[in-house]
Amino acid sequence: MLKENERVAIYLEGHLHSEYGKMGIGAIRYLSNKIVAVIDSKNAGSDISSQHDISKNIPIVKSLQQAIDLGAEVLILGIANSGGKILDEWTSLIKEALEKGLSLVNGMHDQLANRYKDLIKDDNQWIWDVRVPQFIPNIGSGEAMKLNNIRVLMIGTDMGSGKMTSGLELFSIAKKDGYKSSFIATGQVGIIITGKGIPLDGYKVDHACGAVEKVIMDERDKELIVIEGQGSILHPGSTATLPLMRGSCPTHMILCHRASTTSLRYPKNILFPDLKKFVKLNEDLVSVCGTYKSAKVIGIALNTYHLSKEQAEKEIERIEKHTGIATTDFIRFGGASKIWNLIKKG
């Protein structure tokens, strides 16, 4: 696993502004390690702060060797494509990194540790396949219902709608406010950033709820637990929402949504329902007709990255008025504090 003192380079070739670059951008935004370079030949020569709303002085370079010259010890494959496949065009980069003594962080479903173990030079070099489950859990039992703390589950209308980012922002605000808090990472990016969690999509469906329940119960002493969401109940390729709900038994939910969109990014023929109805669906699923404790959607976190400031403000106002739920962009307008204040009020 990644140690805090290890210097990192992030591979984002061709995806610095792509939805598939969310893993690398998440690491850039939240990872505590020193990031010496981002590899993306198209934008080489610039700085990450000129490409994204991130106040860090990280150079963008053309090649792996340039990143090594800047002190990189670990290479993070920062691209999370659909299906989590290692692409053929990455093979030469992976081999070069390992042959030159770098360790490797791999967030894809395809595993690399066994494939390239012969290229590991010494005990200080490693390959971390993040999506490999580390334990086999018991079957879920609803045990989290007995807890008296605050448990906030991030849900979404789609994949890549900002669930991890919004969750980390809420977690950060609560910690600054003095609350004993924990962030439960359920995907590869969150696990890399926090150093712990569960790769939920790496578990068999029958084990998923129990895996969530275990990590929740491990943090039972916390006043606040923020649970990173995965996928969407709307998406035909996602099975994550129900295990997250049953395993965490949340007290609150936050809905994450890409502003001014009408359908899933893929498949585009799946249209979004009215957000008000979608909120009610998720609230009904949490409680199952009162069998479990109810949990309301306390806020809506909009991703307005693709809109102008004026357009974003109008869309936030429109959705807040339509749903009656506090709405904001957690990154652009620092909206996590707005929602956190509502959660504290109960």
C-alpha positions as CSV (number, residue, x, y, z in Angstrom):
1,M,0.0,0.0,0.0
2,L,1.0,3.6,-0.5
3,K,3.0,5.2,2.3
4,E,2.5,8.9,3.1
5,N,6.2,9.8,2.4
6,E,6.2,8.3,-1.1
7,R,6.3,10.7,-4.0
8,V,3.7,10.1,-6.7
9,A,3.2,10.6,-10.4
10,I,-0.3,10.3,-11.9
11,Y,-0.9,8.9,-15.4
12,L,-3.8,10.7,-17.1
13,E,-2.8,10.5,-20.7
14,G,-5.7,11.8,-22.9
15,H,-8.1,12.0,-19.9
16,L,-7.2,15.1,-18.0
17,H,-10.6,16.5,-18.8
18,S,-12.4,13.2,-19.4
19,E,-15.0,11.5,-17.2
20,Y,-12.6,8.6,-17.2
21,G,-10.0,10.8,-15.4
22,K,-12.0,11.0,-12.2
23,M,-9.6,8.6,-10.4
24,G,-6.5,10.7,-11.1
25,I,-8.3,14.0,-10.4
26,G,-9.6,12.7,-7.1
27,A,-6.1,11.7,-6.1
28,I,-4.8,15.1,-7.2
29,R,-7.5,16.8,-5.1
30,Y,-7.3,14.8,-1.9
31,L,-4.3,12.6,-1.7
32,S,-1.9,13.7,1.1
33,N,1.2,12.4,-0.7
34,K,3.5,14.7,-2.6
35,I,2.4,14.6,-6.2
36,V,5.4,15.5,-8.4
37,A,3.8,15.3,-11.8
38,V,0.8,14.5,-13.9
39,I,1.5,12.7,-17.2
40,D,-0.5,13.9,-20.1
41,S,1.3,14.8,-23.3
42,K,-1.5,16.9,-24.7
43,N,-1.3,19.4,-21.9
44,A,2.4,19.0,-21.1
45,G,4.1,22.2,-20.0
46,S,1.2,23.6,-18.1
47,D,0.2,23.2,-14.4
48,I,-2.8,21.4,-12.9
49,S,-4.1,24.6,-11.4
50,S,-4.4,26.0,-15.0
51,Q,-6.5,23.0,-16.0
52,H,-8.7,22.4,-13.0
53,D,-10.1,24.3,-10.0
54,I,-7.4,22.8,-7.8
55,S,-4.9,25.1,-5.9
56,K,-1.9,22.9,-6.2
57,N,1.4,23.5,-8.1
58,I,1.7,20.2,-9.9
59,P,3.5,20.2,-13.3
60,I,2.0,18.3,-16.3
61,V,4.7,16.4,-18.2
62,K,4.9,14.5,-21.4
63,S,6.7,11.3,-20.3
64,L,7.2,8.9,-17.4
65,Q,10.9,9.7,-17.5
66,Q,10.2,13.4,-16.8
67,A,8.1,12.4,-13.8
68,I,10.9,10.2,-12.5
69,D,13.4,13.1,-13.0
70,L,11.1,15.1,-10.7
71,G,11.3,12.4,-8.0
72,A,8.4,10.0,-8.6
73,E,8.6,6.8,-6.7
74,V,5.0,5.5,-7.3
75,L,2.9,5.6,-10.5
76,I,-0.9,5.8,-10.1
77,L,-2.9,4.7,-13.1
78,G,-5.3,7.6,-12.9
79,I,-7.7,6.5,-15.6
80,A,-10.9,4.6,-14.6
81,N,-12.5,3.4,-17.9
82,S,-15.8,1.6,-18.4
83,G,-15.3,-2.0,-17.3
84,G,-12.0,-1.3,-15.5
85,K,-9.9,-2.8,-18.2
86,I,-6.1,-2.4,-18.6
87,L,-5.6,-1.1,-22.1
88,D,-3.0,-2.6,-24.4
89,E,-1.4,0.9,-24.9
90,W,-0.6,1.1,-21.2
91,T,1.5,-2.1,-21.2
92,S,4.8,-0.4,-22.3
93,L,4.3,2.3,-19.6
94,I,3.6,-0.2,-16.9
95,K,6.7,-2.3,-17.8
96,E,8.8,0.9,-18.0
97,A,7.7,2.1,-14.6
98,L,8.4,-1.3,-12.9
99,E,11.7,-1.8,-14.7
100,K,12.8,1.7,-13.5
101,G,12.0,0.8,-9.9
102,L,8.7,2.5,-9.4
103,S,5.8,1.0,-7.4
104,L,2.4,0.9,-9.1
105,V,-1.1,1.7,-7.9
106,N,-3.7,0.0,-10.1
107,G,-7.4,0.8,-9.7
108,M,-8.7,-1.4,-12.6
109,H,-10.5,-4.7,-12.3
110,D,-7.7,-6.3,-14.3
111,Q,-5.0,-7.4,-11.8
112,L,-1.3,-6.7,-12.3
113,A,0.5,-8.0,-9.2
114,N,0.8,-11.6,-10.5
115,R,1.2,-10.6,-14.1
116,Y,4.3,-8.5,-13.5
117,K,5.7,-9.9,-10.3
118,D,8.9,-10.9,-12.1
119,L,9.6,-7.2,-12.7
120,I,9.7,-6.3,-9.0
121,K,13.3,-5.5,-8.1
122,D,13.3,-5.5,-4.2
123,D,11.1,-5.6,-1.1
124,N,10.5,-1.8,-1.3
125,Q,8.8,-2.0,-4.6
126,W,5.2,-3.2,-4.9
127,I,2.1,-3.4,-7.1
128,W,-1.2,-2.5,-5.3
129,D,-4.3,-3.9,-7.1
130,V,-6.8,-1.8,-5.2
131,R,-10.0,-3.6,-6.3
132,V,-9.0,-6.9,-4.7
133,P,-11.3,-7.6,-1.6
134,Q,-9.2,-8.1,1.6
135,F,-11.8,-10.2,3.5
136,I,-14.9,-12.3,3.1
137,P,-17.7,-10.8,5.2
138,N,-20.6,-12.4,7.0
139,I,-24.0,-12.1,5.4
140,G,-25.5,-8.7,6.2
141,S,-27.8,-8.6,9.3
142,G,-29.0,-5.0,9.6
143,E,-26.8,-4.5,12.6
144,A,-26.0,-0.8,11.8
145,M,-29.7,0.0,12.6
146,K,-28.8,-0.2,16.3
147,L,-26.2,2.6,16.1
148,N,-27.0,6.1,17.4
149,N,-24.5,8.1,15.3
150,I,-25.0,10.1,12.1
151,R,-24.6,8.0,8.9
152,V,-24.7,9.9,5.6
153,L,-25.0,7.9,2.4
154,M,-24.1,9.6,-0.9
155,I,-26.4,8.4,-3.7
156,G,-26.5,9.5,-7.3
157,T,-28.5,9.6,-10.5
158,D,-25.6,8.2,-12.5
159,M,-22.1,6.9,-12.4
160,G,-19.5,9.6,-11.9
161,S,-21.9,12.2,-10.5
162,G,-19.7,13.4,-7.7
163,K,-20.5,11.0,-4.8
164,M,-16.9,10.5,-3.6
165,T,-16.0,14.2,-4.0
166,S,-19.0,15.5,-2.2
167,G,-18.6,12.9,0.5
168,L,-15.0,13.8,1.1
169,E,-15.9,17.5,1.2
170,L,-18.6,16.8,3.8
171,F,-16.2,14.7,5.8
172,S,-13.6,17.4,5.8
173,I,-16.1,20.1,6.9
174,A,-17.3,17.9,9.8
175,K,-13.8,17.2,11.0
176,K,-12.9,20.9,11.0
177,D,-16.1,21.4,13.1
178,G,-14.7,19.0,15.7
179,Y,-16.8,16.0,15.0
180,K,-15.2,12.6,15.4
181,S,-15.8,11.4,11.8
182,S,-15.0,8.7,9.4
183,F,-15.2,8.4,5.6
184,I,-16.0,4.9,4.3
185,A,-14.4,4.5,0.9
186,T,-16.2,2.0,-1.3
187,G,-14.4,2.5,-4.6
188,Q,-10.8,2.5,-5.8
189,V,-10.2,6.2,-5.7
190,G,-11.5,6.7,-2.1
191,I,-9.4,3.7,-1.0
192,I,-6.2,5.1,-2.5
193,I,-6.9,8.5,-0.9
194,T,-7.8,7.2,2.6
195,G,-5.7,4.0,2.6
196,K,-8.6,1.9,3.7
197,G,-12.1,0.9,2.7
198,I,-13.8,-1.8,0.5
199,P,-13.8,-2.2,-3.3
200,L,-17.5,-2.8,-3.3
201,D,-17.7,-3.8,-7.0
202,G,-15.0,-6.4,-6.3
203,Y,-17.3,-8.4,-4.0
204,K,-19.8,-11.0,-4.9
205,V,-23.4,-9.6,-4.8
206,D,-24.2,-11.9,-1.8
207,H,-21.2,-10.5,0.1
208,A,-21.6,-6.8,-0.7
209,C,-24.1,-5.9,2.1
210,G,-22.0,-7.7,4.7
211,A,-18.9,-6.0,3.5
212,V,-20.5,-2.5,3.9
213,E,-21.9,-3.5,7.3
214,K,-18.5,-4.7,8.6
215,V,-16.7,-1.4,7.7
216,I,-19.6,0.6,9.3
217,M,-19.5,-1.4,12.5
218,D,-15.7,-1.0,12.6
219,E,-16.3,2.8,12.9
220,R,-19.2,2.5,15.4
221,D,-17.5,4.9,17.8
222,K,-17.5,7.8,15.4
223,E,-20.1,10.6,15.7
224,L,-20.4,10.9,11.9
225,I,-19.8,8.3,9.2
226,V,-19.9,9.4,5.6
227,I,-20.4,6.6,3.2
228,E,-19.1,6.9,-0.4
229,G,-21.8,6.0,-2.8
230,Q,-21.4,3.9,-6.0
231,G,-23.4,3.8,-9.2
232,S,-27.1,4.5,-9.2
233,I,-30.4,2.6,-8.7
234,L,-31.3,3.9,-12.1
235,H,-28.3,2.5,-13.9
236,P,-28.8,-1.0,-15.5
237,G,-25.1,-1.8,-14.9
238,S,-25.1,-1.0,-11.2
239,T,-26.0,-3.2,-8.2
240,A,-24.4,-1.1,-5.5
241,T,-27.3,1.1,-4.1
242,L,-29.1,-1.6,-2.1
243,P,-26.0,-3.1,-0.4
244,L,-25.0,0.4,0.6
245,M,-28.4,1.2,2.0
246,R,-28.8,-2.1,3.9
247,G,-25.2,-2.3,5.1
248,S,-25.1,1.2,6.4
249,C,-28.7,1.8,7.4
250,P,-28.2,5.6,6.8
251,T,-29.8,8.3,8.8
252,H,-29.4,10.8,6.0
253,M,-28.7,10.8,2.2
254,I,-27.3,13.3,-0.2
255,L,-28.2,13.1,-3.8
256,C,-25.4,13.8,-6.4
257,H,-26.4,14.9,-9.9
258,R,-24.8,16.4,-13.0
259,A,-26.6,19.6,-13.6
260,S,-28.6,20.2,-16.8
261,T,-28.5,16.6,-17.9
262,T,-31.5,14.5,-19.0
263,S,-30.1,11.0,-19.3
264,L,-27.4,8.6,-18.2
265,R,-24.1,9.3,-20.0
266,Y,-24.3,5.6,-21.1
267,P,-26.7,4.2,-22.1
268,K,-28.2,7.5,-23.2
269,N,-31.6,6.0,-23.8
270,I,-32.1,5.8,-20.1
271,L,-33.7,9.1,-19.2
272,F,-33.6,10.7,-15.7
273,P,-37.0,10.7,-13.9
274,D,-38.2,13.8,-12.2
275,L,-35.7,14.5,-9.4
276,K,-38.5,14.9,-6.8
277,K,-39.8,11.4,-7.7
278,F,-36.2,10.0,-7.7
279,V,-35.6,11.3,-4.2
280,K,-38.9,9.7,-3.0
281,L,-37.9,6.4,-4.6
282,N,-34.6,6.3,-2.7
283,E,-36.2,7.3,0.6
284,D,-38.8,4.5,0.2
285,L,-36.0,2.0,-0.6
286,V,-34.1,2.9,2.5
287,S,-37.1,2.3,4.8
288,V,-38.9,-0.5,3.0
289,C,-42.3,0.5,4.2
290,G,-41.0,1.3,7.7
291,T,-39.1,-2.0,8.2
292,Y,-35.9,0.0,8.5
293,K,-35.4,3.5,9.9
294,S,-36.3,6.2,7.5
295,A,-33.6,8.5,6.0
296,K,-34.4,11.7,4.1
297,V,-32.4,13.2,1.3
298,I,-31.1,16.2,3.3
299,G,-29.3,17.9,0.3
300,I,-28.6,17.8,-3.4
301,A,-25.0,18.1,-4.5
302,L,-24.9,19.4,-8.1
303,N,-21.9,19.0,-10.4
304,T,-21.9,22.2,-12.4
305,Y,-18.4,22.0,-13.8
306,H,-19.6,22.3,-17.4
307,L,-21.8,25.3,-16.8
308,S,-20.9,29.0,-16.5
309,K,-21.2,30.5,-13.0
310,E,-24.4,32.2,-13.9
311,Q,-25.9,29.1,-15.4
312,A,-24.8,27.1,-12.4
313,E,-26.5,29.5,-9.9
314,K,-29.7,29.4,-12.0
315,E,-29.8,25.6,-12.1
316,I,-29.1,25.4,-8.3
317,E,-32.0,27.8,-7.7
318,R,-34.3,25.9,-10.0
319,I,-33.7,22.5,-8.5
320,E,-33.9,23.8,-5.0
321,K,-37.3,25.4,-5.7
322,H,-38.6,22.3,-7.5
323,T,-37.6,19.7,-5.0
324,G,-37.7,21.8,-1.8
325,I,-34.3,20.4,-0.9
326,A,-31.2,22.4,-0.1
327,T,-29.1,22.4,-3.3
328,T,-25.5,23.5,-4.0
329,D,-22.2,22.6,-5.7
330,F,-19.9,21.3,-3.0
331,I,-16.7,22.2,-5.0
332,R,-17.6,25.3,-6.9
333,F,-19.5,27.1,-4.1
334,G,-18.1,25.4,-1.1
335,G,-21.6,24.0,-0.4
336,A,-20.7,21.2,2.0
337,S,-20.9,23.5,5.0
338,K,-24.5,24.5,4.0
339,I,-25.6,20.8,4.0
340,W,-23.6,20.0,7.1
341,N,-25.3,22.7,9.1
342,L,-28.7,21.1,8.1
343,I,-27.5,17.7,9.2
344,K,-26.3,19.0,12.6
345,K,-29.7,20.6,13.2
346,G,-31.3,17.1,12.9
